[in-house]
Amino acid sequence: MIEGSIVPHVFAIIILFFIAAVSAIFLRKIKVPYTVGLVVIGVILAYLLADFESLDAVRDIRLSHDVILYILLPTLIFDAATNINVKLLFKNIVPILELAIPGLIVSTAIVGFILNNLTPLQLGTACLFGALISATDPVAVVALFKEIGAPDKLGILVDGESLFNDATAIVLFNIIVASIVSQTTLNLHNILLGVYEFCIVFFGGIITGAVIGFIIILFIKHAKNDPLVHIALSTVLAYVAFIVAEYYMEVSGVMSVLSAGIILSWYGATHFNAETKNQLKHFWEYASFVCNSFIFILLGVAELHLIAMIGHSTSIMIYILTAIVSVMIARLLVVYFVPLIIPSKASEIDSRYKPVIFWGGLRGAVPLALVLSLSHHFEDQQLLVELTLGVVLFTLVVQGTTMKPLIKLFKIKSY
């Protein structure tokens, strides 16, 4: 609860949103990806906040596990789900699932092994970091794809992988945390138990979202073509699907929202008129813009702490560089070798797409939400936070700003 008047904090939120909106204008003119630019602006803002006591209310606004997971993430997932090309998604489901499930597990193992040997992290904690940091965030990359007219298949591979590996990362993260806390040993029984738990959480999320989606559609049917009611019910659907699945059913909230969004999109394709479709599309684009604005500008604010830490500790810098290199090695091996697990035409990825998928593996909100969920008493919690911030900053600022030249280099255009 916030003590005293809520007005300063409401005003602080409006100030942050104003900064984000004005930044969008500026960043578009200089042709810098919006989300990437916001991180840099967030760092500058955090530096300025330290010198102005009158801006204490702005300084009090922080990203937390619950804010990211229960307020911001449902909107981002639902927007992606309702706009995704379902036919193209299922046509490319084999390579998408290979990258998102076995790919994330392989990435977790590689990052865990490297960090266990080159940093103070124990194997379990190192694998925990591998699980959380392997979740990709394609926001800046997919926006760039639209701008330059990249092939739809490339977009669906990047977007689809992110949607599915968010869920995989959260499930795997929770399984590893439970095993560390209970101090269980790794054996065949525990591995099979983990696979069973994963299937329950993953597919349980899909079923939960589908059921809630069909229930909400029963109400939508009675709204005829009232866009405002449809928008209201779609908002209810996004948040109820996530909260019921994640909090009450303890299954995947991400998969639940994805499933619910796809069902609404399927129903709307034949039952909504043009005006309703346009208003729904514009509302969710706006809602996604708001959520991304707060995530990335507040992420930049959080990064200032990391920059200060690096300036005072050489060892932290070395550990972060080690984490970055391990993540890049894992990503390279996942993109180029994991799709060979099922050697068939269905799992083939165009060789020109692979460098883009590799370099486009940006990290964002989900890794941050997961690492912030750890208790301060969790072993090496502070180091895990610093490593996460370091990798996220690198992928956004370095990889995010160099994607366009890479796409031009490989001459990737729609055809």
C-alpha positions, 0 to 999 in steps of 0.5 A: 500500500502507498502511504499518504496521497496517491496523487504524486504517484499517479502524476509520476506514472503520467510523467513517465508515459509522457517521456516515453511518448515524446521519446517515441517521436524522437527515436522514430526520427533518428531511426532507433528501435523504440524499445532499445532507445527507451532503455538508454533514456531510462538510464539517463532518467535514473541518473537525473532522478538521483539529483532531484528530490522533488522527483521522489515519486518517480523514483519510487516506481519500480519493476517487480515480479508481480507488476511484470507478470500480472499487469504488463505481460498478459497484455503483451502476450494477448496482443501477439496472440490475437495478431498472429497468423494462426495458419502460418504458426501451425505450418511452422510449428515444428521448428518453433517448438524445437527452438522453444522447448528442447532449444531452451532446455539445451540453452539452459544446460550450456549456460549453466555448465559454462557459468558453473565453471567460470563464475562463483555460481553452483551448478543448480543456480547457474542452470537457474540463470540459464533457464530464465535468461533463455527466454527471448523477447522479439518486440524490437525485432518484429517491429523492424521486420514489419518496417523493412518488409521481411518474410512472414515466415521469418517473423512467425519463427521469431515471434512464435519461438518467443511466445512458446519459450516464455512459457517453457522458461517460466516452467523450467525456472520454477522446477529448478527453484523447487529442486534447489530449495528441496535439495533434490538430486538429479536422477532418472526419477526426478527427470521424468517427474520434471517432464511430467510437471512440465507437460501438466503446466504447459498443456494445462495452460492451453486447456485453461485458456481455451475453456475461458476463451469459449466462456467469454465468447458466449458473452461476446455473442450477445454483444452483437457488434458493439466494439466497446463491449468487445474490447472490454470483454477481450481485456477481461479474457486476457487477464482472467486467462492469465491470473486463473491459470498462473495463480489459481490453477498453477499452470502456464499463464503465458500458454493460457493467454496465448490459447485464449487470444488465438480462440478469440482471433479465430472467432472474430475472423468470421463474426466481427465486422470491420469496425469491431476488428479495427477498434480491437486491433487499435486498442491492443496495439495501444495497450501493448505500446503502453506496457512496452513503454513502462517495461523498457523505460523502467528497465533502463532505470534499473540498469543504472544500478548495474552500471554503477556496480560495474564501475566499482567491481572488476569481477562483476564486469568479468562475470557479466561478460562471461554470461553474455558469451555463454548466452551467445554460444548457447543461442548459436548452438540452439539455432544451428543444431537443435532443429536437426533433432527432427531431421525432416522437411517440416523442421527446415529453416532457411539458411539465410534466416538463421543468422537473423534468428540467432542475433535477434534473440533479444532478452527483455521482460520475462528474464527480469520478472523471473529473477526478481521473483527470487527471495533476497535470501536465495543464494547468489540472488544479487549476482543473478540480478546483475547478470540478468541486467547485464545480458538484457542490456547487451542484447537490447543495445548491441544486438537490437541496434545492429539487426537492420544492417544484418538483415540488409547484409543477408538481403532478406526481403518478402518474396 
